[in-house]
């Protein structure tokens, strides 16, 4: 289901988290992160939630090394879901999960 321009503008403002800026994912492999995002998108689909409200793939150009990288913008709920579904565990991930459990 495509979002209207107005809906996209609202959801864009809510998608304030990006993998590029998260220290919690530093020690996690790209494969584990992508797997967690795919699982998160599946959770949205199965729950009848429009995943575009919480996740958006973006392309980031790095002019220093002339590369184009894929990143994801997420809402807080989308980010928390992705963290919960990440299969690898490290100290930062454990602290994040503990904080989520306290919500």
MOPAC internal coordinates of N, CA, C and O (Angstrom, degrees):
PM7 1SCF
backbone

  N    0.0000 0     0.00 0     0.00 0    0    0    0
  C    1.4504 1     0.00 0     0.00 0    1    0    0
  C    1.5289 1   109.08 1     0.00 0    2    1    0
  O    1.2310 1   120.56 1   -62.20 1    3    2    1
  N    1.3011 1   116.53 1   117.80 1    3    2    1
  C    1.4584 1   122.15 1  -179.23 1    5    3    2
  C    1.5241 1   110.74 1   -75.68 1    6    5    3
  O    1.2310 1   121.22 1   -37.71 1    7    6    5
  N    1.3222 1   115.27 1   142.29 1    7    6    5
  C    1.4505 1   120.79 1   176.27 1    9    7    6
  C    1.5190 1   109.52 1   -86.27 1   10    9    7
  O    1.2310 1   120.43 1   -33.87 1   11   10    9
  N    1.3290 1   116.78 1   146.13 1   11   10    9
  C    1.4572 1   120.30 1   173.71 1   13   11   10
  C    1.5240 1   108.03 1   -72.64 1   14   13   11
  O    1.2310 1   120.40 1   -12.75 1   15   14   13
  N    1.3286 1   116.83 1   167.25 1   15   14   13
  C    1.4641 1   120.15 1   179.58 1   17   15   14
  C    1.5260 1   111.19 1   -59.21 1   18   17   15
  O    1.2310 1   120.53 1   139.54 1   19   18   17
  N    1.3323 1   116.60 1   -40.46 1   19   18   17
  C    1.4618 1   121.13 1   179.63 1   21   19   18
  C    1.5250 1   110.59 1   -65.00 1   22   21   19
  O    1.2310 1   120.41 1   133.43 1   23   22   21
  N    1.3343 1   116.83 1   -46.57 1   23   22   21
  C    1.4674 1   120.90 1   178.73 1   25   23   22
  C    1.5277 1   110.48 1   -61.90 1   26   25   23
  O    1.2310 1   120.69 1   138.40 1   27   26   25
  N    1.3215 1   116.29 1   -41.60 1   27   26   25
  C    1.4650 1   120.48 1   179.54 1   29   27   26
  C    1.5243 1   110.55 1   -61.66 1   30   29   27
  O    1.2310 1   120.12 1   139.32 1   31   30   29
  N    1.3293 1   117.37 1   -40.68 1   31   30   29
  C    1.4671 1   120.61 1   179.01 1   33   31   30
  C    1.5272 1   111.16 1   -63.00 1   34   33   31
  O    1.2310 1   120.38 1   138.77 1   35   34   33
  N    1.3172 1   116.87 1   -41.23 1   35   34   33
  C    1.4673 1   120.78 1   178.55 1   37   35   34
  C    1.5257 1   110.27 1   -65.49 1   38   37   35
  O    1.2310 1   120.47 1   132.03 1   39   38   37
  N    1.3221 1   116.71 1   -47.97 1   39   38   37
  C    1.4621 1   120.12 1  -178.30 1   41   39   38
  C    1.5258 1   111.87 1   -67.97 1   42   41   39
  O    1.2310 1   120.45 1   146.94 1   43   42   41
  N    1.3323 1   116.74 1   -33.06 1   43   42   41
  C    1.4659 1   119.97 1   176.44 1   45   43   42
  C    1.5284 1   110.23 1   -59.82 1   46   45   43
  O    1.2310 1   120.69 1   137.52 1   47   46   45
  N    1.3253 1   116.30 1   -42.48 1   47   46   45
  C    1.4635 1   120.57 1   179.61 1   49   47   46
  C    1.5289 1   111.38 1   -64.51 1   50   49   47
  O    1.2310 1   120.19 1   150.31 1   51   50   49
  N    1.3266 1   117.23 1   -29.69 1   51   50   49
  C    1.4633 1   121.20 1  -178.90 1   53   51   50
  C    1.5304 1   112.14 1   -84.12 1   54   53   51
  O    1.2310 1   120.24 1   158.00 1   55   54   53
  N    1.3378 1   117.15 1   -22.00 1   55   54   53
  C    1.4710 1   120.96 1   179.25 1   57   55   54
  C    1.5245 1   108.58 1   -84.57 1   58   57   55
  O    1.2310 1   120.88 1  -101.96 1   59   58   57
  N    1.3220 1   115.92 1    78.04 1   59   58   57
  C    1.4566 1   119.88 1  -173.87 1   61   59   58
  C    1.5231 1   114.21 1  -100.98 1   62   61   59
  O    1.2310 1   120.08 1  -177.15 1   63   62   61
  N    1.3150 1   117.45 1     2.85 1   63   62   61
  C    1.4645 1   121.18 1  -179.00 1   65   63   62
  C    1.5219 1   109.82 1  -110.11 1   66   65   63
  O    1.2310 1   121.26 1   -37.25 1   67   66   65
  N    1.3231 1   115.19 1   142.75 1   67   66   65
  C    1.4514 1   121.37 1  -178.32 1   69   67   66
  C    1.5245 1   108.75 1  -137.83 1   70   69   67
  O    1.2310 1   120.17 1   -37.68 1   71   70   69
  N    1.3152 1   117.29 1   142.32 1   71   70   69
  C    1.4661 1   120.71 1   178.68 1   73   71   70
  C    1.5212 1   111.58 1   -59.05 1   74   73   71
  O    1.2310 1   120.86 1   145.32 1   75   74   73
  N    1.3087 1   115.95 1   -34.68 1   75   74   73
  C    1.4639 1   121.09 1  -177.89 1   77   75   74
  C    1.5272 1   112.00 1   -58.77 1   78   77   75
  O    1.2310 1   120.59 1   149.71 1   79   78   77
  N    1.3188 1   116.48 1   -30.29 1   79   78   77
  C    1.4563 1   120.62 1  -174.59 1   81   79   78
  C    1.5265 1   113.90 1  -103.64 1   82   81   79
  O    1.2310 1   119.95 1  -172.98 1   83   82   81
  N    1.3160 1   117.69 1     7.02 1   83   82   81
  C    1.4594 1   120.71 1  -177.05 1   85   83   82
  C    1.5201 1   111.70 1   -98.92 1   86   85   83
  O    1.2310 1   120.51 1   -60.92 1   87   86   85
  N    1.3020 1   116.63 1   119.08 1   87   86   85
  C    1.4620 1   119.82 1   177.48 1   89   87   86
  C    1.5226 1   111.22 1   -74.67 1   90   89   87
  O    1.2310 1   120.17 1   158.82 1   91   90   89
  N    1.3323 1   117.29 1   -21.18 1   91   90   89
  C    1.4669 1   120.39 1  -178.38 1   93   91   90
  C    1.5279 1   111.56 1   -64.51 1   94   93   91
  O    1.2310 1   120.08 1   156.63 1   95   94   93
  N    1.3355 1   117.46 1   -23.37 1   95   94   93
  C    1.4645 1   120.59 1  -177.97 1   97   95   94
  C    1.5258 1   113.39 1   -95.95 1   98   97   95
  O    1.2310 1   119.93 1   179.30 1   99   98   97
  N    1.3150 1   117.74 1    -0.70 1   99   98   97
  C    1.4697 1   120.89 1  -176.17 1  101   99   98
  C    1.5224 1   113.45 1   -56.80 1  102  101   99
  O    1.2310 1   120.41 1   139.26 1  103  102  101
  N    1.3245 1   116.83 1   -40.74 1  103  102  101
  C    1.4605 1   120.87 1  -175.24 1  105  103  102
  C    1.5251 1   112.38 1   -95.71 1  106  105  103
  O    1.2310 1   120.39 1  -168.72 1  107  106  105
  N    1.3157 1   116.87 1    11.28 1  107  106  105
  C    1.4591 1   122.08 1  -178.56 1  109  107  106
  C    1.5208 1   108.86 1  -108.00 1  110  109  107
  O    1.2310 1   120.11 1   -42.93 1  111  110  109
  N    1.3082 1   117.39 1   137.07 1  111  110  109
  C    1.4655 1   120.56 1  -178.00 1  113  111  110
  C    1.5274 1   111.04 1   -67.84 1  114  113  111
  O    1.2310 1   121.30 1   -26.91 1  115  114  113
  N    1.3188 1   115.11 1   153.09 1  115  114  113
  C    1.4682 1   120.95 1   176.73 1  117  115  114
  C    1.5219 1   110.76 1   -57.59 1  118  117  115
  O    1.2310 1   120.63 1   142.10 1  119  118  117
  N    1.3274 1   116.41 1   -37.90 1  119  118  117
  C    1.4667 1   120.62 1  -179.34 1  121  119  118
  C    1.5253 1   110.90 1   -62.23 1  122  121  119
  O    1.2310 1   120.36 1   136.71 1  123  122  121
  N    1.3450 1   116.91 1   -43.29 1  123  122  121
  C    1.4635 1   120.46 1   179.04 1  125  123  122
  C    1.5237 1   111.80 1   -66.37 1  126  125  123
  O    1.2310 1   120.57 1   141.71 1  127  126  125
  N    1.3225 1   116.51 1   -38.29 1  127  126  125
  C    1.4621 1   120.21 1   178.90 1  129  127  126
  C    1.5231 1   110.24 1   -66.35 1  130  129  127
  O    1.2310 1   120.35 1   133.04 1  131  130  129
  N    1.3380 1   116.93 1   -46.96 1  131  130  129
  C    1.4649 1   120.11 1   179.52 1  133  131  130
  C    1.5249 1   111.48 1   -63.26 1  134  133  131
  O    1.2310 1   120.35 1   142.40 1  135  134  133
  N    1.3236 1   116.94 1   -37.60 1  135  134  133
  C    1.4639 1   120.67 1   176.89 1  137  135  134
  C    1.5328 1   110.39 1   -63.51 1  138  137  135
  O    1.2310 1   120.30 1   137.94 1  139  138  137
  N    1.3308 1   117.04 1   -42.06 1  139  138  137
  C    1.4650 1   120.95 1   178.99 1  141  139  138
  C    1.5249 1   111.09 1   -65.26 1  142  141  139
  O    1.2310 1   120.16 1   142.29 1  143  142  141
  N    1.3291 1   117.30 1   -37.71 1  143  142  141
  C    1.4653 1   120.30 1   177.66 1  145  143  142
  C    1.5215 1   110.17 1   -66.68 1  146  145  143
  O    1.2310 1   120.20 1   136.22 1  147  146  145
  N    1.3325 1   117.22 1   -43.78 1  147  146  145
  C    1.4711 1   120.29 1   177.98 1  149  147  146
  C    1.5254 1   111.12 1   -61.04 1  150  149  147
  O    1.2310 1   120.21 1   138.48 1  151  150  149
  N    1.3317 1   117.20 1   -41.52 1  151  150  149
  C    1.4660 1   120.73 1   176.93 1  153  151  150
  C    1.5265 1   110.58 1   -63.84 1  154  153  151
  O    1.2310 1   120.41 1   140.59 1  155  154  153
  N    1.3214 1   116.82 1   -39.41 1  155  154  153
  C    1.4657 1   121.22 1   178.87 1  157  155  154
  C    1.5217 1   110.83 1   -63.49 1  158  157  155
  O    1.2310 1   120.54 1   137.48 1  159  158  157
  N    1.3284 1   116.58 1   -42.52 1  159  158  157
  C    1.4642 1   120.49 1   177.16 1  161  159  158
  C    1.5239 1   110.42 1   -63.26 1  162  161  159
  O    1.2310 1   120.31 1   141.85 1  163  162  161
  N    1.3382 1   117.01 1   -38.15 1  163  162  161
  C    1.4683 1   121.10 1   177.76 1  165  163  162
  C    1.5240 1   110.86 1   -65.91 1  166  165  163
  O    1.2310 1   120.06 1   139.59 1  167  166  165
  N    1.3335 1   117.49 1   -40.41 1  167  166  165
  C    1.4669 1   120.88 1   177.13 1  169  167  166
  C    1.5251 1   109.60 1   -59.51 1  170  169  167
  O    1.2310 1   120.46 1   134.11 1  171  170  169
  N    1.3217 1   116.72 1   -45.89 1  171  170  169
  C    1.4694 1   120.26 1   178.37 1  173  171  170
  C    1.5243 1   110.56 1   -58.51 1  174  173  171
  O    1.2310 1   120.71 1   131.15 1  175  174  173
  N    1.3320 1   116.25 1   -48.85 1  175  174  173
  C    1.4641 1   120.66 1  -178.47 1  177  175  174
  C    1.5250 1   110.93 1   -59.35 1  178  177  175
  O    1.2310 1   120.08 1   131.90 1  179  178  177
  N    1.3311 1   117.46 1   -48.10 1  179  178  177
  C    1.4615 1   121.68 1  -177.73 1  181  179  178
  C    1.5263 1   112.47 1   -67.73 1  182  181  179
  O    1.2310 1   120.45 1   151.19 1  183  182  181
  N    1.3280 1   116.74 1   -28.81 1  183  182  181
  C    1.4660 1   121.11 1   179.28 1  185  183  182
  C    1.5267 1   112.30 1   -87.30 1  186  185  183
  O    1.2310 1   120.76 1   178.40 1  187  186  185
  N    1.3442 1   116.16 1    -1.60 1  187  186  185
  C    1.4624 1   119.69 1   179.79 1  189  187  186
  C    1.5201 1   113.73 1    77.15 1  190  189  187
  O    1.2310 1   120.46 1  -157.47 1  191  190  189
  N    1.3310 1   116.73 1    22.53 1  191  190  189
  C    1.4652 1   122.63 1   179.61 1  193  191  190
  C    1.5267 1   108.53 1  -100.00 1  194  193  191
  O    1.2310 1   120.71 1   -44.22 1  195  194  193
  N    1.3179 1   116.24 1   135.78 1  195  194  193
  C    1.4604 1   120.58 1   175.94 1  197  195  194
  C    1.5308 1   108.20 1   -72.81 1  198  197  195
  O    1.2310 1   120.35 1   -70.85 1  199  198  197
  N    1.3191 1   116.94 1   109.15 1  199  198  197
  C    1.4698 1   121.22 1  -175.64 1  201  199  198
  C    1.5254 1   112.29 1   -62.33 1  202  201  199
  O    1.2310 1   120.02 1   156.46 1  203  202  201
  N    1.3291 1   117.57 1   -23.54 1  203  202  201
  C    1.4664 1   120.41 1   179.18 1  205  203  202
  C    1.5210 1   111.80 1   -64.14 1  206  205  203
  O    1.2310 1   120.32 1   160.80 1  207  206  205
  N    1.3187 1   117.00 1   -19.20 1  207  206  205
  C    1.4592 1   120.22 1   176.90 1  209  207  206
  C    1.5238 1   111.16 1   -71.98 1  210  209  207
  O    1.2310 1   120.05 1   156.47 1  211  210  209
  N    1.3268 1   117.52 1   -23.53 1  211  210  209
  C    1.4613 1   121.37 1  -173.40 1  213  211  210
  C    1.5237 1   114.84 1  -120.38 1  214  213  211
  O    1.2310 1   119.76 1   160.68 1  215  214  213
  N    1.3162 1   118.07 1   -19.32 1  215  214  213
  C    1.4676 1   121.80 1  -176.72 1  217  215  214
  C    1.5239 1   110.36 1  -135.50 1  218  217  215
  O    1.2310 1   120.91 1   -40.94 1  219  218  217
  N    1.3276 1   115.86 1   139.06 1  219  218  217
  C    1.4631 1   120.00 1   174.12 1  221  219  218
  C    1.5252 1   108.47 1  -146.43 1  222  221  219
  O    1.2310 1   121.40 1   -54.56 1  223  222  221
  N    1.3246 1   114.92 1   125.44 1  223  222  221
  C    1.4669 1   120.41 1   175.68 1  225  223  222
  C    1.5238 1   107.50 1   -75.98 1  226  225  223
  O    1.2310 1   121.01 1   -47.62 1  227  226  225
  N    1.3343 1   115.67 1   132.38 1  227  226  225
  C    1.4592 1   120.30 1   176.97 1  229  227  226
  C    1.5267 1   108.74 1  -128.07 1  230  229  227
  O    1.2310 1   121.07 1   -21.04 1  231  230  229
  N    1.3047 1   115.55 1   158.96 1  231  230  229
  C    1.4585 1   121.92 1   178.64 1  233  231  230
  C    1.5255 1   108.01 1  -114.15 1  234  233  231
  O    1.2310 1   120.93 1   -50.85 1  235  234  233
  N    1.3325 1   115.82 1   129.15 1  235  234  233
  C    1.4569 1   121.59 1  -176.66 1  237  235  234
  C    1.5231 1   108.30 1  -118.92 1  238  237  235
  O    1.2310 1   121.06 1   -57.41 1  239  238  237
  N    1.3266 1   115.58 1   122.59 1  239  238  237
  C    1.4615 1   120.89 1   179.24 1  241  239  238
  C    1.5208 1   109.36 1   -92.37 1  242  241  239
  O    1.2310 1   120.49 1   -51.73 1  243  242  241
  N    1.3161 1   116.66 1   128.27 1  243  242  241
  C    1.4541 1   122.96 1   175.95 1  245  243  242
  C    1.5268 1   107.37 1  -102.90 1  246  245  243
  O    1.2310 1   120.83 1   -76.38 1  247  246  245
  N    1.3266 1   116.02 1   103.62 1  247  246  245
  C    1.4636 1   121.00 1  -176.15 1  249  247  246
  C    1.5271 1   112.29 1   -68.43 1  250  249  247
  O    1.2310 1   120.12 1   153.33 1  251  250  249
  N    1.3286 1   117.38 1   -26.67 1  251  250  249
  C    1.4656 1   120.46 1  -178.69 1  253  251  250
  C    1.5205 1   112.17 1   -63.17 1  254  253  251
  O    1.2310 1   120.45 1   140.53 1  255  254  253
  N    1.3283 1   116.74 1   -39.47 1  255  254  253
  C    1.4664 1   119.98 1  -178.40 1  257  255  254
  C    1.5320 1   112.24 1  -119.25 1  258  257  255
  O    1.2310 1   120.87 1  -169.01 1  259  258  257
  N    1.3292 1   115.94 1    10.99 1  259  258  257
  C    1.4725 1   122.94 1   176.31 1  261  259  258
  C    1.5290 1   112.87 1    52.58 1  262  261  259
  O    1.2310 1   121.02 1  -127.90 1  263  262  261
  N    1.3241 1   115.66 1    52.10 1  263  262  261
  C    1.4659 1   119.67 1   177.67 1  265  263  262
  C    1.5245 1   110.28 1  -125.95 1  266  265  263
  O    1.2310 1   121.47 1   -25.48 1  267  266  265
  N    1.2969 1   114.78 1   154.52 1  267  266  265
  C    1.4555 1   122.26 1   175.97 1  269  267  266
  C    1.5234 1   107.20 1  -113.74 1  270  269  267
  O    1.2310 1   120.43 1   -59.08 1  271  270  269
  N    1.3205 1   116.79 1   120.92 1  271  270  269
  C    1.4582 1   121.91 1  -177.56 1  273  271  270
  C    1.5258 1   110.58 1  -114.90 1  274  273  271
  O    1.2310 1   121.02 1   -28.58 1  275  274  273
  N    1.3144 1   115.65 1   151.42 1  275  274  273
  C    1.4608 1   121.34 1   175.46 1  277  275  274
  C    1.5196 1   108.10 1   -94.14 1  278  277  275
  O    1.2310 1   120.92 1   -45.80 1  279  278  277
  N    1.3083 1   115.85 1   134.20 1  279  278  277
  C    1.4545 1   122.24 1   174.59 1  281  279  278
  C    1.5226 1   107.12 1  -133.30 1  282  281  279
  O    1.2310 1   120.19 1    -8.05 1  283  282  281
  N    1.2920 1   117.23 1   171.95 1  283  282  281
  C    1.4597 1   122.22 1   179.34 1  285  283  282
  C    1.5182 1   109.16 1  -128.85 1  286  285  283
  O    1.2310 1   120.65 1   -44.75 1  287  286  285
  N    1.3355 1   116.37 1   135.25 1  287  286  285
  C    1.4598 1   122.46 1   171.17 1  289  287  286
  C    1.5154 1   106.10 1  -101.23 1  290  289  287
  O    1.2310 1   121.01 1   -41.88 1  291  290  289
  N    1.3430 1   115.68 1   138.12 1  291  290  289
  C    1.4595 1   120.13 1  -174.96 1  293  291  290
  C    1.5199 1   111.14 1  -140.63 1  294  293  291
  O    1.2310 1   121.67 1   -26.17 1  295  294  293
  N    1.3223 1   114.41 1   153.83 1  295  294  293
  C    1.4557 1   119.82 1   169.25 1  297  295  294
  C    1.5242 1   107.44 1   -76.93 1  298  297  295
  O    1.2310 1   120.51 1    -9.13 1  299  298  297
  N    1.3099 1   116.63 1   170.87 1  299  298  297
  C    1.4652 1   119.98 1   176.90 1  301  299  298
  C    1.5246 1   110.04 1   -60.90 1  302  301  299
  O    1.2310 1   120.35 1   138.29 1  303  302  301
  N    1.3217 1   116.94 1   -41.71 1  303  302  301
  C    1.4635 1   120.50 1   179.39 1  305  303  302
  C    1.5289 1   110.43 1   -64.18 1  306  305  303
  O    1.2310 1   120.25 1   138.01 1  307  306  305
  N    1.3254 1   117.14 1   -41.99 1  307  306  305
  C    1.4603 1   121.10 1   177.81 1  309  307  306
  C    1.5168 1   111.77 1   -63.39 1  310  309  307
  O    1.2310 1   120.67 1   137.21 1  311  310  309
  N    1.3279 1   116.33 1   -42.79 1  311  310  309
  C    1.4621 1   120.92 1   178.05 1  313  311  310
  C    1.5276 1   110.68 1   -62.09 1  314  313  311
  O    1.2310 1   120.41 1   133.13 1  315  314  313
  N    1.3207 1   116.82 1   -46.87 1  315  314  313
  C    1.4651 1   120.11 1  -179.80 1  317  315  314
  C    1.5210 1   111.26 1   -61.41 1  318  317  315
  O    1.2310 1   120.27 1   138.76 1  319  318  317
  N    1.3255 1   117.09 1   -41.24 1  319  318  317
  C    1.4618 1   121.09 1   177.75 1  321  319  318
  C    1.5283 1   110.26 1   -62.02 1  322  321  319
  O    1.2310 1   120.49 1   136.03 1  323  322  321
  N    1.3289 1   116.66 1   -43.97 1  323  322  321
  C    1.4584 1   120.93 1   179.45 1  325  323  322
  C    1.5284 1   111.07 1   -62.34 1  326  325  323
  O    1.2310 1   119.98 1   138.40 1  327  326  325
  N    1.3299 1   117.64 1   -41.60 1  327  326  325
  C    1.4663 1   121.60 1   178.97 1  329  327  326
  C    1.5261 1   110.37 1   -63.35 1  330  329  327
  O    1.2310 1   120.37 1   135.71 1  331  330  329
  N    1.3322 1   116.90 1   -44.29 1  331  330  329
  C    1.4658 1   121.26 1   179.39 1  333  331  330
  C    1.5244 1   110.80 1   -59.46 1  334  333  331
  O    1.2310 1   120.25 1   142.08 1  335  334  333
  N    1.3211 1   117.12 1   -37.92 1  335  334  333
  C    1.4603 1   121.62 1  -174.83 1  337  335  334
  C    1.5319 1   113.97 1   -89.42 1  338  337  335
  O    1.2310 1   120.05 1  -178.09 1  339  338  337
  N    1.3231 1   117.50 1     1.91 1  339  338  337
  C    1.4622 1   120.71 1   177.55 1  341  339  338
  C    1.5216 1   109.08 1   -74.99 1  342  341  339
  O    1.2310 1   120.87 1   -52.65 1  343  342  341
  N    1.3263 1   115.93 1   127.35 1  343  342  341
  C    1.4672 1   119.77 1  -173.68 1  345  343  342
  C    1.5251 1   113.69 1   -79.54 1  346  345  343
  O    1.2310 1   119.82 1   155.53 1  347  346  345
  N    1.3185 1   117.96 1   -24.47 1  347  346  345
  C    1.4656 1   118.62 1  -178.95 1  349  347  346
  C    1.5226 1   109.88 1   -84.28 1  350  349  347
  O    1.2310 1   121.02 1   -24.78 1  351  350  349
  N    1.3119 1   115.66 1   155.22 1  351  350  349
  C    1.4562 1   120.75 1  -177.92 1  353  351  350
  C    1.5183 1   109.28 1  -131.25 1  354  353  351
  O    1.2310 1   121.33 1   -45.19 1  355  354  353
  N    1.3236 1   115.06 1   134.81 1  355  354  353
  C    1.4539 1   121.95 1   173.39 1  357  355  354
  C    1.5279 1   106.92 1  -145.95 1  358  357  355
  O    1.2310 1   120.31 1    -0.14 1  359  358  357
  N    1.3033 1   117.01 1   179.86 1  359  358  357
  C    1.4647 1   120.27 1  -175.34 1  361  359  358
  C    1.5275 1   112.38 1   -61.47 1  362  361  359
  O    1.2310 1   120.17 1   135.94 1  363  362  361
  N    1.3259 1   117.27 1   -44.06 1  363  362  361
  C    1.4641 1   120.15 1   179.98 1  365  363  362
  C    1.5229 1   111.27 1   -64.43 1  366  365  363
  O    1.2310 1   120.64 1   138.60 1  367  366  365
  N    1.3306 1   116.37 1   -41.40 1  367  366  365
  C    1.4577 1   121.21 1   179.07 1  369  367  366
  C    1.5267 1   110.07 1   -63.41 1  370  369  367
  O    1.2310 1   120.38 1   137.73 1  371  370  369
  N    1.3265 1   116.88 1   -42.27 1  371  370  369
  C    1.4634 1   121.34 1   179.68 1  373  371  370
  C    1.5280 1   110.93 1   -63.25 1  374  373  371
  O    1.2310 1   120.19 1   138.88 1  375  374  373
  N    1.3206 1   117.24 1   -41.12 1  375  374  373
  C    1.4648 1   120.39 1   177.99 1  377  375  374
  C    1.5247 1   110.80 1   -64.18 1  378  377  375
  O    1.2310 1   120.46 1   138.49 1  379  378  377
  N    1.3258 1   116.73 1   -41.51 1  379  378  377
  C    1.4637 1   121.04 1   179.00 1  381  379  378
  C    1.5288 1   110.29 1   -62.65 1  382  381  379
  O    1.2310 1   120.39 1   134.70 1  383  382  381
  N    1.3264 1   116.85 1   -45.30 1  383  382  381
  C    1.4634 1   120.86 1   179.46 1  385  383  382
  C    1.5290 1   111.15 1   -62.97 1  386  385  383
  O    1.2310 1   120.49 1   142.05 1  387  386  385
  N    1.3132 1   116.67 1   -37.95 1  387  386  385
  C    1.4569 1   119.92 1   178.32 1  389  387  386
  C    1.5297 1   110.36 1   -64.35 1  390  389  387
  O    1.2310 1   120.34 1   138.83 1  391  390  389
  N    1.3185 1   116.96 1   -41.17 1  391  390  389
  C    1.4684 1   120.55 1   177.09 1  393  391  390
  C    1.5283 1   111.01 1   -63.31 1  394  393  391
  O    1.2310 1   120.44 1   139.60 1  395  394  393
  N    1.3212 1   116.77 1   -40.40 1  395  394  393
  C    1.4644 1   120.19 1   177.72 1  397  395  394
  C    1.5240 1   111.06 1   -62.93 1  398  397  395
  O    1.2310 1   120.57 1   141.87 1  399  398  397
  N    1.3173 1   116.51 1   -38.13 1  399  398  397
  C    1.4632 1   120.65 1   179.50 1  401  399  398
  C    1.5247 1   111.19 1   -65.54 1  402  401  399
  O    1.2310 1   120.38 1   153.90 1  403  402  401
  N    1.3134 1   116.88 1   -26.10 1  403  402  401
  C    1.4641 1   120.78 1  -179.52 1  405  403  402
  C    1.5208 1   113.62 1   -85.42 1  406  405  403
  O    1.2310 1   119.29 1   176.31 1  407  406  405
  N    1.3177 1   118.96 1    -3.69 1  407  406  405
  C    1.4749 1   121.02 1  -179.82 1  409  407  406
  C    1.4974 1   111.82 1   -73.04 1  410  409  407
  O    1.2310 1   120.10 1   180.00 1  411  410  409

